[in-house]
Amino acid sequence: MVNLRYILWILLLVTLVIAAMMLVPSVMAWKLGEQEALRAFLATYAAAALFVAAALPLTRRLTSKTMRSRDGYLAVTLSWVAAAALSALPLFLSAACPDFTTAFFEAMSGLTTTSATALLDVEVLPRSILFWRSMTNWLGGMGIVVLFVALLPVLGQSASLLVGAETVGPTKDKLTPKIKNTALILWSIYLGFSLVQTALLRLGGLGLYEAVTITFSTMSTAGFSVTNTSIAGYASPYIETVIIIFMLASATNFALYYKALTGRISAVFKDGELRAFLGIWAIVTLVGSFNLLSTHTYSTVAEALRYSSFQTASILTTTGFTSADYLSWPIFNQLLLFMLFFVGGCSGSTGSGMKVIRVATLFKMGRAQMKSRIHPRGVFQVRVGQRTITRDLQLSIATFFGIYILTGIVASVIFSLSAQADLLTAISSAFLFLGNVGVGFGAAGPGSSFALLEAPLKWFASALMLVGRLELFTVYVLFTGHFWRR
């Protein structure tokens, strides 16, 4: 049976961690005199305290802190739901969102680093609320569970199962023997990059508030902005260049940074997934720039490269920032960007989507199959860089790809039920939520809002974002009969 008392105890820890992180915007609301926002944060603390008070007696009778894999899957899924619900309360209670459904959608979008918004005008909202909204991006980027494993020493052996259930993917790098130390290293690197980007944005003329909120959304490869026009509103090549660099850096496997810091630099340059990732970005940027120039969308090479490189990096890394209205670009350029919906960042990064390693493996598998047709008795290994992909891993990747596409198709049908949707919007919405991209095509393009999306579809979109962030299986396994059997 599932150890429900232990899972409830973990949810208490998640509640405490999220509440602690809310101290920063709470103090900000007090300093800025944003009374309604301050009351919303205080009411959220009261709600968190009531939950802890009600649940704590049940956890006192906890007889076992033993966790099995099924406990880990349920705990991780419920942790994300609980974190989103608590994060949504300030958005709802401050009247930033008209109802709790919209607030939960916004919070789930932030934590899963999707950053699709259901708000129409963010610039009229209190700065402390917008800060918290962007902060949810940053907290979700490295993972909710990884965060409290790094902060709290009380999980013991359960930490490995929890992190394993959250940081799903075709490959996993355990940097140190102890999972807590690994979590601390990852968060230290994440924080270090965040400080560097904030400093560079300050050098570009941004205020501390704008620099920090942009960093929150860049490092998490998310995309929430405190302006209605996203990054386009700053109209700064320097700021865009800094963001491109850190979007690409955040979508790179963080284990490679640890290898570089420990003197294994050659291993970084030999990493096949990283080379494929940067190659895709460079090729799509150059091809897109050439077409933008040849169609006279932009008049200079510098302009074409500037906008193509930024938008390519934004969609590829699943960040979702926009520096231009790419819906006004030629269809060929839009198609290039849409194809990137099915790539995503590297494994072990803050980027979402299918992951480069899976896409590269699928191509290599296809080539191996064609070789086997010519040489039926031959044995052909599938390799990505220096890494050999085992048959079991190939099967896992192929299965993931099939379920991912099927999920997107079913979701497209469901979104087509919306009165606001056309064919392009329905398909784009499905895959932008599933891939945690945040911005798409049709009515889901740059500057768009999901405010008019019907309430049931907002809940469905929230579930789809969570499924995409946890890469399908962690959530889907909960709906199998075998999971609940003794």
N, C-alpha and C positions, 0 to 999 in steps of 0.2 A: 504493500500500500504506500501511497504518497505520504511523506512526513509533513502533514499540513501545519503542525505547530511550529516546526523548524522554519518552514517557508514563511509563516506569519512573523516570526522573529526577524528574518531577513528583511521583510517589508518594513518592519519598524526601523531597522538600520538605514534603509533607503530613505525613509521619511526624514530621519534625523539629518542625513547628509544633505538632502535637497533643502531642508529648512535652514541648515547652516549656511549654505551657499546663497540663500536669499537675504542674508544679513547685509551684503554689499548694496544691492539696490534699495533696501529698506533705509539704510543710513543716508543714501543718496536722496531718497524722497524727503527725509527729514531735513537735510541740509538745504534742499532746493525749495522747501516750503510747499511741496506737492501733497497737500493734506489728504485728498481723496485716495491717492496712491498709497500713502502711508497707512491709512486706515485699512486698505485692502491687504497690505502685507501683514499688518497686525492681526487681522481677522484670519488670514491664512495660518499664521502661527497658532492661533487659538484652535483652528480646525485640526491642525497637526497634533496639538497637545491632546485634544479629545480622542483622536484615533489611537494615540500611544496609550492613553489612560485606559481606554476600553480594551485594547488588545494585549496589554502587558500582563494582566492576570492569567491569560491563556498560555502565554509563553513561560510563565513561572513554573508551570507543571510540565515543562518540556523534559521528557525522559531520555531523549536521544538526539544528539547533534550529528548523527550519521547521515550522510547524503549520498543518494544514488543518482545515476544519470537522469532518471525521470524526474527526480526532485529538482535537479539543476535546470532542466528545460522549463518546468513550471515556474520555478522561482525567478528565473531571468525574465520570462514573458510578463509575469505579474509585476515584477520590479519596474519594468518600463511603463506599464499601464499606470501603476501607482505614482511613479515620478511625473508622468504627464498630467494626471489628475490634480496632483498637488501644485504643479507648475502652472496649471490653468487657472487656479483660484484667483491670483492677483489680477490676471487679465480680465476675468469675469467680474470680480468684486469692484474693480476700479472703473467699470463701464467701458473699458477699452474694447471689449467684445460684447455684442448685444445679448448673447445667451451663452450658457455653459457649453453647448455643442460646439459653437464657434471657438470658444476659448480652448476646449480640449483639442480640437483640430489644430489650432495655432500652436499649442504646446507640444503636441505630438510631432507636428511638422518641424518644430525647433529642435527637439531632442533627437529625432531620427535624422537630423541634418538635411531634411527635404527642403524646408523653407518656402513651400508654397503658402501663400497667405490668403486669408479670408477677410482681410481688412481693406477698406477702401482708401483711407488716408492716414498713413502712419505719422505724418509730420505734426498732426494736431494732438497726438497722445503725449502724456507726461514722459519726460526723459528717463525717469527711473523705471517706468514700465517698459519702455523700448530697450533700456539697458538689460533688464531681466529677460526680455524676449530674445535678444541677441546672445545673452549669456547661456540660454538653454542650448543654443547651437554649440557653444564651446564645451559645455558639460557633456553633451551627447556625442561629440566628435570622437573622443577616445573610448567612450562607453560608460554607461552608468555603473555597471557592475565593476569594471576595472577601476573606476574612481573610488568606490568605497572599499574595495580590496586593498587599494593603495593606502587609504586613510585609516582603516580599522584593522587592528591585529587580532580580532576575535573569531575569525572564520575558520582558522586552522586548515585542515585538509579539504574542507568544502570549497575553499577558494579556487582550487584548480578546476573542479567541476563547473563552477559558476562561470569562470572566465572562459573555459572551453565551450560552454553553451552559448556565450555571448559573442566571442570572437571566432565565429564560425568561418569556414573557408576551406579551400582545397589544400592550403599549406599553413602550418603554424610554426612560429619560431619561439621557443622558450629560451629567453636570453640568459637566465640563471636557473639553478636548481630549484629555488624557492619562488613560487608564483607571486608572492607579495613583492619581492625584490624586482621581479620583472615588471610588475605594475608600476612600481615607483620609478623605475628607469624610463618607462614609456611616458609617464606623466611629466617627468623632469625634462625630457627632450621636448615634449609638447609645449610645456611652459616656457622653456628657453627660446624656442622658435617664436612663440607668441610675443615675448618681450622684445625680441629683435625686430619683428615686423612692426610692432607698435612704435618703436623708436624711429624706424625708417619712414613710416607714414607721418610721424611728427615732423621729420625733416622736410617732408613734402608740403608742409604748411597746414596740415590738419590739426584741429584741436584734440585734446586728450580724449574727449568723449567719442568723437568720430573715429579716431585712430583705434581705440580699444574695441569699439563695436564692430568695425570692419575686420579687425584681427580675429575677433571671436568667430565671425562667419567665414573667414578665409581659412584659418587653421583647421576648422572642423569640416572644410569643404561643404559648407552649408549655403548661405546666401541671403539671410535676413539683412535688411538694410534699414537705417533710420531715416532714409529719404524715399520718396515715392518713385524716383527715377533710378534707383539702385546706384551703380558706380558711374553711370552716364552723367549724373548730376554734377560730378566733380570736374569733368572735362579736363583731366590731367593725365598726359602720357606717363609722367613719372609715377603717379599713384597706381595707374593701371599696370605698369611694368612690375612694381613691387608686388602687387596682388597676383600677377601671373606667376612670378617666381615662387611665391608661398603657396599658391594653389597646387602647383606641380610638386612642390616639396611635401605638402601635406598628403597628397595622393600617392606618395612613394612609401614603400614598406619601411616602417620605422625601425625594424630590426637592422636595416642596412646602415642607419645612422649609428647604431650601437657598434656595429662591426667597424665602421670608420673611426669611431672614437677609441676603440680598443686596438687600433693599428692594422686592421684587416681591410685596408682600402682596396686592394686588388679584387677582393671578393665582391665589392660593390660594383666595380666596373664590369665584372663578369656576369652579373645577375641578368639572366635572360628576360625576365619580366620587366625590369626597369628599362632595358634597351628597347623592348617592344613598345612600352608605354611612351617613352620619349620619341620613338620613331613615329608612332601614330600621330602624336601631337604635331611634330614637325611636318610630316607629309600633308596632313589635312590643312594645316596652317598655310603652307606654300601653295597647294593646289587651290585652296579657297581664295587666297590673296590674288593669285593669277586671274581667277575668274571675276573677282570683284573689280580688278583693274581693267580686264578686257571688255567687260560689260559697262564700263564707265560709271560704276556705282561710286567709286572713289577715283579721284583724279591723279593721285600720286602713289608711288610704291610704298612710301612710309605710312600713309593713311591705311592702305589696304592691309599691310602687314600688322599695323597696330590693332585694328578692329578684328581681323581674322584670328590673330594669335590669342587675343583675349577671349573671344567667344568660344574658340576651340578648346582652350584650357578650361573654361568655365563649365562647358557641357561635358567634356571628357572626364573631368575630376568630380562631376556631379555637384559642383558648387552652386550653380544657378544664378550667379551675378550676371548683369547685362551692362554693356557699355555702349550698345547701339541697338536700334530696332531691327533685328535681323529678319523680321518678317517682311521688310521692304527689300531684302536682298534677293538676288536671282534664286529660282527654285533649286538650281544645282547646289548652291551654298546651303540652303535650308536642308536639303537632303543629306549633305555631308554631316551637318550637325545632328540630324535625327539619327543617323547611323551610329553616332557616338553614344546614344542612349543605351546601346547594347554592348558597351565596352566597360566603362567605369574606371575606377582607380586600381591600384595594385593591392594585392592581398597584404594584410597587416598594416594598412593605411587607414586614414579617416575617410577615404573615398568609398562610395557605395557602388551600386550597379553590379554587373555580372563578374567583374574583375578581369584584368588583363590576362592573368595566368590561365583562366578558363578559356577565354577567346583564343589565345595563342595555342593552347592544347588542342582545342577543337580543330583548328587548321592543320596542326601537325598530325592529328589522328586521321583526318581526311587524306592527307598526303600518304600516310602509311598504308591506308586501305587501298589507295590506287596502286601503290607499289606491290602490295600483296596480290592484286589482280594479275599483274604481269609475272610475278614470281610467287606462285601459290605456296611453295615450300619455304620461302624466306621468312626470317624472323626480323622484324623491324621495330626498333625501339623508338618511343616517342620522347623527345628531349626538348626542353625549353631552356636554352642557355646551357649551363652545366648540370641542370637538374633532369633526372630521368623520371618520367611520369609512369608509375606502375599501372598495371591493368586494372586494379581495384580503383585507383584514383581516376583513371580514364572513365570507368563506368560511373563513378560518382559525379564527375563533371558532365557527362552526357545526360545523366538523369536530371541533374540540376537544370541544365539548359532546357530540357523538354518541359519540366514543370514550370520553369520561369516563363517561357513563352506561352504555355497554356494558361497560366495565371493571368498574364497580360491580356490574352484574348478574351477570357471570361470577364475580366474587369472592364475591358472596352465595351462589351455588350451591356454590362450593368450601367456604365456611365452614359451609354447612348439613351438610357431611359430619362435622363435629365432633359427638361424643357429647354435648357440653355445650350445643349450640345449638338454639334454637327459631327460628321464622320471623323474629320481630322482632330477635332477637339476631344472626342471620346477616346480615340486611340492614343493621342498624345497624353491625355490626362492619366490614363491607365499606366502607361510606362514611365511617366515622370514621377508618379507616386511610388510605383514598385521599385524604380531605380533610385529613388530619393534625389532626383535631379532638381525638381522644384519649379522649373520653367519649361514651357514647351512650345506648342504651335497652335494655330487657330485662336480660339478665345482664351487659351492658356498660355499665350505668348508674353513677351516682355511687357511689364506694367500692368498685367492682368491680375484679377482677384477672383477667388472662389467664393466671394461673399454671397452670390446668388445661388450657389449650389444648395440643393434641397438638404434638409437636416439628415435624413437617412443616408444620403450619399456622402455627407461629411463624415459620419461615423464609419461608413465603409472605407472612405479614403484614409481615415486615421488607422484603421486596421491594416490596410494595404501598405501604408508607410512602415508600420511596425514589422509586417511580414518581410518587406524588402530589406529593412535595416538588419534584421536577424537572419537574413538569407534563407527564408522559406522554412527549412526543416525544423528549426527550434520551435516555431509556432505550429506548423502543420502536424507535428507528431502528437500534439495535445488532442487532436481531433480523431485519433485512431483508437479503435476499441482495445488494441493490445496495450496501449499506454496505461489504461485504467484497470487492467486485470491484475490480480495478485501475482 
